């Protein structure tokens, strides 16, 4: 397994739930960022106020620039400017992850996602699309196949009492510490 430096990636002293969902990835269709933005729109329609924070840059050499533009246009067309932030490349992922409540690995394929492990070590609650091997990283209740499933899981987590959210975030950190 890949490993994460637990002294670099620490949970914050306090984390008040604000429905901040984070993705840390380059803009590539395999990462399913477009689908994540649509999930944010569905959550808003359901009466929630999530915020999707996407840290990561465009693919080098201009590849997939059309995908990046499609995401920008989707945010504009769905009127999600107040609910989706594109950061570009982020230096200091450790501090950025401390502002995230829920980390999303939405790829349809991964080797072993280092950013997912970093988020777990940072005490973020994590969900992942069912790429091969994710079951070795996350508990089954954190894995989804259909985007509607993700929406339901996000709502269920958002509605948990603060103490239960804290217990689940601690569980993520423990998995990262014991296994990775």
Protein Blocks (a to p, Z undefined) as FASTA:
>chain_A
ZZddfklmccdfbdcdehiacddddddfklommmmmmmmmmmmmnopacddddeddddeh
hiaklmmmmmmmmmmmnopmlmcccebjaehkllmmmmpfbdcdfbfbdfbdfklmmmmm
nopacdddfbehjlmmmcfklgcfbfklmmmmmmmmmmpcfklmmmmmmmmmmmmmmmZZ
